[in-house]
């Protein structure tokens, strides 16, 4: 298990966090959400935002590399 996954599991097991997740997302679902649904939502949303963060970091690194090449030219 990666460190990110460990944090996601730890947060997803907090009862208050699960209740809040159900409260926020329930109006998007026609059926009542369970705590397991809330865990999956938290896990997936955390993974999604981690992906966005990694893309942003990669874009920033590429931009910096491009600037370094332009400065060297």
Secondary structure, DSSP 8 states (H G I E B T S, - for coil): --HHHHHHHHHHT-HHHHHHHHHHHGGG-SS---HHHHHHHHHHHHHHHHHHHHHHHHHHHHHHHHHHHHHH-
